[in-house]
Amino acid sequence: MFLNATSAPLGWETSSVQSTKISTHEEALPVSSLVYGNGPIKIDFDDPKLSGDGGLMLVSAMFERLGVAETAQRWVNVQGDGSANVGPKLETLVATMIAGGSHIDHANRLRAGATSELLRHHTYAPSTLGTWLRCFDKVSVTQLDLLAGELFVRAWNAGLGPWRHGTVVVDFDSTVARVFSSAKEGAAYGYTKELGYHPLVATIADTGEIVACGNRDGNAHTAAGSRRMLSIVVGRLRRAGHLGPIEIRADSGFWSEKLIDRCVHLNVGYSVTVKRTSRMWDLINTIGEDRWEPIVYPAGVAQVAQIFDDKWGRIICRRVRNTRDGALFDTWEHHAFITSNGLPTVEADAYHRAHAIVELNIRDLKAGGLAHIPSADRHANAAWVICAGIAHNIARWATNFDTDGFPIRRRTTLATIRHLFIALAVRVCRPQGKPRISGPLDWPAAEWIQACNSSIAAMPRWSG
């Protein structure tokens, strides 16, 4: 069975949808006869039963299981000409981003051929989506963010989360989403000297799932809103049923004693790079030469040591001597971070440096919704960023199953998901009135897609 969802255009509720392989007794024409014929090959775009994004069927099934449209209708209240049908419009925009859309105009891709039949609701035109986004205000953006958190909680409670008593590591980071018009509200020049916005994200280290994300003005400080987001992250993880330890990692842009106090208050572990202040230098200078331990480091010679401070607790310092670039002076460069974990010094340093994996999640976001910030309206862009986070997560939840149908915790890039699971040419037909979807013969991810389909159909359904 390929899909079993309710309230879908093809009548999934009363009929089973089966995948089939296209079989033929005719031999395929040699490639040379197609390419080197007499004149150009005739190309017709006239088949209403074809779709180039057949994998969106899995996405639509996940929408249905998580109750995306129904919950959006109840939770997100926008005012204005485009305020109707919030749920279907949200699903259209998120599906567009999952299929590779980075601009509102890319929603037209979902309106081609039979793609709209793969989704449960009417697919809206780009102009309609733009009008809808411009209806958002500060309150409705907050409601959309609450919806994103609720979807995260439902997915984990449905079995897509990790072991409830294990340790969850959350990486905090920010990025710059460039724009090229100063007419966009909130766009400004920040520390990178580029015009844009400055979104804040919190991601799960091992899978890249986004726990929370939000847009900020381009000149916002790196740590602006980080304490509030920390409280949101902890609340969502606990509501999602996680009972084990939570730890955060962040670079020096997020360093503040207030953030550490919030971690202690919430009983959250931390590993945060410290800015090189005069007080930190005084502490580093107390480390004797015999206390430095060598580590394997990709660039140069590196050593680590730890010290304890009455105010900041455990501090681990890494010093690096660059031996590759022919430096004029043979000196050490120091990097210190404070941590609450009890790992040995060398392991604690490697654990902290693994925070760099958050850049892969940001790269995926910028390969989708964050590749372009579309509107001149501040709140429309804030809603767009949240939708990009929802698309980032649903693309993973709909495809992270093994061939036996069990959820697996793995990191898969969005490019791989699109290549194997989404950009799949299918034909939608109804032999004897029963919907059937045919995909290419020998598709490399066919077995995975079948397993994902069966597993999503077995998930509990949330009604909103």
C-alpha positions as CSV (number, residue, x, y, z in Angstrom):
1,M,0.0,0.0,0.0
2,F,1.4,3.4,-1.0
3,L,-0.7,5.8,1.0
4,N,-3.5,5.6,3.5
5,A,-4.7,9.1,4.5
6,T,-8.1,10.6,5.0
7,S,-9.9,13.3,3.3
8,A,-7.7,13.3,0.2
9,P,-8.7,14.1,-3.4
10,L,-8.1,10.5,-4.6
11,G,-10.4,9.0,-2.0
12,W,-7.7,7.4,0.2
13,E,-10.2,6.6,2.9
14,T,-12.2,4.0,1.0
15,S,-9.5,2.8,-1.4
16,S,-6.0,1.6,-1.0
17,V,-3.4,3.2,-3.2
18,Q,-0.9,0.7,-4.6
19,S,2.4,1.4,-6.3
20,T,3.2,-0.4,-9.4
21,K,6.1,-0.7,-11.8
22,I,5.6,0.3,-15.3
23,S,6.0,-2.8,-17.4
24,T,6.3,-3.0,-21.2
25,H,7.1,-5.7,-23.7
26,E,8.6,-3.2,-26.1
27,E,12.3,-2.6,-26.1
28,A,13.4,0.9,-25.2
29,L,14.8,3.0,-28.1
30,P,18.5,3.5,-28.1
31,V,19.6,6.8,-26.6
32,S,21.3,7.8,-29.9
33,S,18.0,7.4,-31.8
34,L,16.4,9.9,-29.4
35,V,19.2,12.4,-29.4
36,Y,20.5,12.3,-32.9
37,G,17.3,12.1,-34.9
38,N,16.4,14.3,-37.8
39,G,15.7,17.5,-36.1
40,P,14.6,18.2,-32.5
41,I,12.6,15.8,-30.5
42,K,8.9,16.7,-30.2
43,I,8.1,17.6,-26.6
44,D,4.5,17.9,-25.4
45,F,3.4,19.0,-22.0
46,D,-0.1,17.7,-22.2
47,D,-0.4,14.8,-19.7
48,P,-2.6,15.7,-16.8
49,K,-1.9,12.5,-15.0
50,L,1.9,13.0,-14.5
51,S,3.6,14.6,-11.6
52,G,7.3,15.4,-11.2
53,D,7.1,15.5,-7.4
54,G,5.4,12.2,-6.5
55,G,7.2,12.1,-3.1
56,L,4.9,14.9,-1.9
57,M,2.4,12.1,-1.3
58,L,4.4,11.1,1.7
59,V,4.5,14.8,2.8
60,S,0.7,15.0,2.4
61,A,0.2,11.9,4.5
62,M,2.4,13.4,7.2
63,F,0.4,16.6,7.1
64,E,-2.7,14.5,7.6
65,R,-1.3,12.5,10.5
66,L,-0.1,15.5,12.3
67,G,-3.3,17.5,11.7
68,V,-1.5,20.4,10.1
69,A,-4.4,22.0,8.3
70,E,-7.0,21.5,11.0
71,T,-4.7,22.8,13.7
72,A,-3.7,25.8,11.7
73,Q,-7.3,26.7,11.1
74,R,-7.9,26.8,14.8
75,W,-4.6,28.2,16.1
76,V,-3.6,30.8,13.5
77,N,-5.9,33.8,13.1
78,V,-4.9,36.3,10.4
79,Q,-6.9,39.3,9.4
80,G,-7.4,40.7,6.0
81,D,-8.3,39.7,2.4
82,G,-6.2,36.5,2.5
83,S,-7.3,35.3,5.9
84,A,-9.5,32.4,4.7
85,N,-8.3,28.7,4.5
86,V,-5.2,29.2,6.6
87,G,-4.6,25.4,6.8
88,P,-4.5,24.6,3.0
89,K,-2.4,27.7,2.3
90,L,0.1,26.7,5.0
91,E,0.3,23.2,3.5
92,T,0.8,24.6,0.0
93,L,3.7,26.8,1.1
94,V,5.4,24.2,3.2
95,A,5.1,21.6,0.4
96,T,6.5,24.1,-2.1
97,M,9.6,24.5,0.1
98,I,10.0,20.8,0.5
99,A,9.9,20.4,-3.3
100,G,12.7,22.9,-3.6
101,G,10.9,26.2,-3.8
102,S,12.7,29.2,-2.5
103,H,10.3,31.9,-4.0
104,I,6.6,32.3,-3.7
105,D,6.3,31.9,-7.5
106,H,7.7,28.4,-7.2
107,A,4.3,27.3,-5.8
108,N,3.2,27.0,-9.4
109,R,5.1,23.8,-9.5
110,L,2.5,22.2,-7.3
111,R,-0.3,23.2,-9.8
112,A,1.2,21.3,-12.7
113,G,-0.1,17.9,-13.9
114,A,-1.4,15.6,-11.2
115,T,0.7,17.1,-8.4
116,S,-2.3,18.8,-6.9
117,E,-4.1,15.4,-6.7
118,L,-1.3,14.1,-4.5
119,L,-2.1,16.7,-1.8
120,R,-5.2,16.7,0.3
121,H,-6.3,20.2,-0.3
122,H,-6.5,22.7,-3.1
123,T,-3.1,24.2,-4.1
124,Y,-3.1,27.9,-4.1
125,A,-1.6,30.3,-6.6
126,P,1.6,32.3,-5.6
127,S,-0.4,35.6,-5.6
128,T,-2.8,34.1,-3.1
129,L,0.0,32.9,-0.9
130,G,1.6,36.3,-1.0
131,T,-1.6,38.0,0.0
132,W,-2.0,35.5,2.9
133,L,1.6,36.1,4.2
134,R,1.0,39.9,4.2
135,C,-2.0,39.4,6.5
136,F,0.3,38.2,9.4
137,D,1.0,40.5,12.3
138,K,2.9,40.0,15.5
139,V,0.2,38.0,17.2
140,S,-0.4,35.6,14.3
141,V,3.3,35.1,13.8
142,T,3.4,34.0,17.5
143,Q,0.5,31.7,16.8
144,L,2.3,30.1,13.8
145,D,5.4,29.6,16.0
146,L,3.2,27.8,18.6
147,L,1.8,25.6,15.8
148,A,5.4,24.7,14.7
149,G,6.1,23.7,18.2
150,E,3.0,21.6,18.5
151,L,3.9,19.7,15.3
152,F,7.3,19.0,16.8
153,V,5.6,17.7,20.0
154,R,3.1,15.5,18.0
155,A,5.8,14.0,15.8
156,W,7.9,13.0,18.8
157,N,5.0,11.6,20.7
158,A,4.0,9.6,17.6
159,G,7.3,7.7,17.9
160,L,9.7,9.9,15.7
161,G,11.7,11.1,18.7
162,P,14.7,9.6,20.4
163,W,14.8,7.4,23.5
164,R,13.0,9.3,26.1
165,H,15.7,8.9,28.8
166,G,18.7,9.6,26.6
167,T,20.5,12.9,26.3
168,V,19.3,15.4,23.8
169,V,21.9,17.9,22.6
170,V,20.6,21.2,21.1
171,D,22.8,23.5,19.1
172,F,22.1,27.2,19.1
173,D,23.2,29.4,16.2
174,S,22.3,32.3,14.1
175,T,22.8,33.1,10.4
176,V,22.4,35.9,8.0
177,A,19.7,35.7,5.3
178,R,20.8,38.2,2.7
179,V,18.4,40.5,0.9
180,F,19.1,43.0,-1.8
181,S,16.5,45.8,-1.0
182,S,16.6,48.2,1.8
183,A,12.8,48.5,1.4
184,K,12.3,45.3,3.3
185,E,11.2,46.1,6.9
186,G,13.8,45.0,9.4
187,A,16.5,44.3,6.9
188,A,19.8,45.9,8.1
189,Y,23.5,45.6,8.1
190,G,24.9,43.3,10.9
191,Y,28.3,42.0,11.9
192,T,28.9,40.5,8.4
193,K,28.4,43.9,6.8
194,E,25.7,42.4,4.6
195,L,22.1,43.6,4.2
196,G,19.7,41.0,5.5
197,Y,17.9,39.5,8.4
198,H,19.5,37.6,11.3
199,P,17.4,34.4,12.1
200,L,18.0,32.4,15.2
201,V,17.7,28.6,15.2
202,A,17.9,25.8,17.7
203,T,18.5,22.3,16.2
204,I,18.8,18.7,17.5
205,A,22.5,17.7,17.1
206,D,22.1,14.1,15.8
207,T,19.3,14.6,13.3
208,G,19.2,18.3,12.4
209,E,15.5,18.7,13.4
210,I,14.6,22.3,14.3
211,V,13.1,22.7,17.7
212,A,12.6,26.4,17.3
213,C,13.5,29.2,14.9
214,G,12.6,32.8,14.5
215,N,13.4,35.8,12.3
216,R,15.1,38.9,13.7
217,D,16.2,42.3,12.3
218,G,19.5,42.3,10.5
219,N,21.3,44.3,13.1
220,A,20.1,42.2,16.0
221,H,22.8,40.9,18.4
222,T,23.7,37.3,18.0
223,A,22.3,36.4,21.5
224,A,19.1,38.5,21.2
225,G,16.2,36.3,22.2
226,S,18.4,33.3,23.1
227,R,17.2,33.0,26.7
228,R,13.5,33.1,25.6
229,M,14.3,30.5,22.9
230,L,16.0,28.3,25.5
231,S,12.9,28.3,27.6
232,I,10.8,27.4,24.5
233,V,13.1,24.6,23.5
234,V,13.1,23.0,27.0
235,G,9.3,23.3,27.2
236,R,8.8,21.7,23.8
237,L,11.2,18.8,24.5
238,R,9.5,18.1,27.8
239,R,6.0,18.3,26.2
240,A,7.3,15.9,23.5
241,G,7.9,13.3,26.3
242,H,11.6,13.6,26.7
243,L,12.5,12.7,30.3
244,G,16.3,12.6,30.0
245,P,19.0,15.3,30.2
246,I,19.1,18.3,27.9
247,E,22.3,20.0,26.9
248,I,22.9,23.1,24.8
249,R,26.0,24.1,22.8
250,A,26.7,27.6,21.5
251,D,29.5,29.8,20.3
252,S,30.9,32.9,21.9
253,G,28.2,35.1,20.3
254,F,25.7,33.6,22.8
255,W,27.9,33.9,25.9
256,S,26.4,35.7,28.8
257,E,26.1,35.0,32.5
258,K,22.3,35.4,32.2
259,L,22.2,32.6,29.7
260,I,24.1,30.3,32.0
261,D,21.8,31.3,34.9
262,R,18.8,30.4,32.8
263,C,20.4,27.0,32.0
264,V,20.9,26.3,35.7
265,H,17.4,27.4,36.5
266,L,16.0,25.1,33.9
267,N,18.3,22.2,34.9
268,V,19.9,22.2,31.4
269,G,23.5,21.3,30.7
270,Y,25.6,23.7,28.7
271,S,28.8,24.0,26.7
272,V,29.3,27.6,25.6
273,T,32.3,29.4,24.2
274,V,33.5,32.3,26.4
275,K,34.6,35.6,25.0
276,R,38.3,36.4,25.6
277,T,37.9,39.0,28.3
278,S,40.7,40.2,30.5
279,R,39.4,38.1,33.3
280,M,39.4,35.0,31.1
281,W,43.0,35.8,30.1
282,D,44.0,36.0,33.8
283,L,42.5,32.5,34.3
284,I,44.2,31.1,31.2
285,N,47.6,32.4,32.4
286,T,47.3,30.4,35.6
287,I,47.5,27.1,33.6
288,G,50.9,25.5,34.0
289,E,52.7,24.0,31.0
290,D,52.6,20.5,32.5
291,R,48.7,20.6,32.5
292,W,48.3,20.9,28.7
293,E,47.2,17.7,27.0
294,P,47.8,17.2,23.2
295,I,44.8,16.5,21.0
296,V,44.3,15.5,17.4
297,Y,43.4,18.7,15.5
298,P,42.9,19.2,11.8
299,A,45.0,22.4,11.5
300,G,48.2,22.8,13.4
301,V,49.3,21.6,16.9
302,A,46.6,21.8,19.6
303,Q,46.4,21.2,23.3
304,V,43.7,21.4,25.9
305,A,43.6,22.0,29.7
306,Q,41.0,22.7,32.3
307,I,40.6,25.1,35.2
308,F,38.0,25.7,37.8
309,D,36.6,29.1,38.7
310,D,34.4,29.9,41.7
311,K,32.1,32.0,39.5
312,W,32.0,30.2,36.1
313,G,32.7,26.6,37.2
314,R,34.6,24.3,34.9
315,I,36.5,26.0,32.0
316,I,38.2,24.1,29.3
317,C,40.8,26.0,27.1
318,R,42.2,24.9,23.8
319,R,45.3,26.4,22.4
320,V,46.3,26.0,18.8
321,R,49.6,26.7,17.1
322,N,49.3,27.1,13.4
323,T,52.1,25.3,11.6
324,R,50.7,25.3,8.1
325,D,50.4,28.9,7.0
326,G,54.0,30.0,7.7
327,A,53.0,32.4,10.5
328,L,55.6,35.1,11.2
329,F,55.4,34.5,15.0
330,D,55.2,31.1,16.6
331,T,52.4,31.8,19.1
332,W,49.4,30.1,20.5
333,E,45.8,31.0,19.8
334,H,43.4,30.3,22.7
335,H,39.8,29.3,22.7
336,A,37.9,28.7,26.0
337,F,34.5,27.4,26.9
338,I,32.6,26.7,30.1
339,T,30.8,23.5,30.5
340,S,28.7,21.6,33.0
341,N,29.4,18.1,31.7
342,G,31.7,15.7,33.4
343,L,33.5,14.3,30.3
344,P,37.3,14.0,30.4
345,T,39.1,17.1,29.1
346,V,39.9,15.8,25.7
347,E,36.5,14.3,25.1
348,A,34.8,17.4,26.4
349,D,36.7,19.5,23.9
350,A,35.8,17.2,21.0
351,Y,32.1,17.3,22.1
352,H,32.1,21.1,22.1
353,R,33.8,21.3,18.7
354,A,31.0,19.1,17.3
355,H,28.8,22.1,17.7
356,A,30.0,23.0,14.2
357,I,27.5,20.4,12.8
358,V,24.8,23.1,13.2
359,E,26.2,24.7,10.0
360,L,24.8,21.7,8.0
361,N,21.3,22.5,9.2
362,I,21.7,26.1,8.3
363,R,23.0,25.1,4.9
364,D,19.8,23.0,4.4
365,L,17.6,25.9,5.4
366,K,19.4,28.1,2.9
367,A,18.9,25.4,0.3
368,G,15.2,25.9,0.8
369,G,13.1,28.6,2.4
370,L,15.9,30.8,3.6
371,A,17.5,31.0,0.2
372,H,15.2,34.0,-0.4
373,I,13.2,36.3,2.0
374,P,10.3,37.3,-0.2
375,S,8.3,40.2,1.2
376,A,8.8,43.8,2.1
377,D,6.6,43.2,5.2
378,R,8.4,42.3,8.4
379,H,5.8,39.9,9.8
380,A,5.3,38.2,6.4
381,N,9.0,37.4,6.4
382,A,8.8,36.2,10.0
383,A,6.0,33.8,9.0
384,W,8.1,32.7,6.0
385,V,11.0,31.7,8.3
386,I,8.8,29.7,10.5
387,C,7.3,27.9,7.5
388,A,10.9,27.1,6.4
389,G,11.5,25.4,9.7
390,I,8.3,23.4,9.5
391,A,9.3,22.3,6.0
392,H,12.7,21.4,7.2
393,N,11.3,19.0,9.9
394,I,8.4,17.5,7.9
395,A,10.7,16.5,5.1
396,R,12.8,14.5,7.6
397,W,9.9,13.0,9.5
398,A,8.2,11.8,6.3
399,T,11.4,10.0,5.1
400,N,13.4,8.8,8.1
401,F,12.2,5.2,8.2
402,D,14.3,2.1,7.5
403,T,13.3,-0.5,5.0
404,D,11.4,-2.4,7.7
405,G,9.3,0.7,8.5
406,F,10.9,1.6,11.8
407,P,11.7,5.3,12.5
408,I,15.5,5.9,12.6
409,R,17.4,8.8,14.0
410,R,19.7,9.9,11.2
411,R,21.0,13.0,9.6
412,T,19.9,13.3,6.0
413,T,20.6,16.4,3.9
414,L,17.6,18.0,2.2
415,A,19.3,17.6,-1.2
416,T,19.3,13.8,-0.6
417,I,15.7,13.8,0.5
418,R,14.6,15.7,-2.6
419,H,16.8,13.6,-4.9
420,L,15.5,10.2,-3.6
421,F,12.1,10.8,-2.1
422,I,10.5,13.9,-3.5
423,A,11.5,14.6,-7.1
424,L,9.9,11.3,-8.2
425,A,8.0,11.2,-11.5
426,V,4.7,9.3,-11.0
427,R,1.5,8.7,-13.0
428,V,-1.8,9.0,-11.2
429,C,-4.6,6.8,-12.6
430,R,-7.8,5.1,-11.5
431,P,-8.1,1.6,-13.0
432,Q,-11.6,0.3,-12.2
433,G,-12.2,3.4,-10.1
434,K,-9.4,2.6,-7.7
435,P,-6.6,5.1,-7.4
436,R,-3.2,3.8,-8.4
437,I,0.2,5.5,-8.6
438,S,2.9,4.2,-10.8
439,G,6.6,5.2,-10.4
440,P,9.7,4.5,-12.5
441,L,11.0,1.0,-12.8
442,D,14.1,0.3,-10.6
443,W,13.9,3.6,-8.7
444,P,16.8,3.4,-6.2
445,A,14.7,4.4,-3.1
446,A,11.6,2.4,-4.0
447,E,11.8,0.1,-1.0
448,W,12.4,3.0,1.4
449,I,9.4,4.9,-0.1
450,Q,7.2,1.9,0.4
451,A,8.3,1.5,4.0
452,C,7.8,5.2,4.7
453,N,4.3,5.1,3.2
454,S,3.3,2.1,5.4
455,S,4.8,3.6,8.5
456,I,3.1,7.0,8.1
457,A,-0.2,5.2,7.5
458,A,0.3,3.4,10.9
459,M,0.9,6.6,12.8
460,P,-1.8,8.0,15.1
461,R,-3.9,10.8,13.6
462,W,-4.1,14.1,15.3
463,S,-7.2,16.1,14.5
464,G,-6.1,19.5,15.8
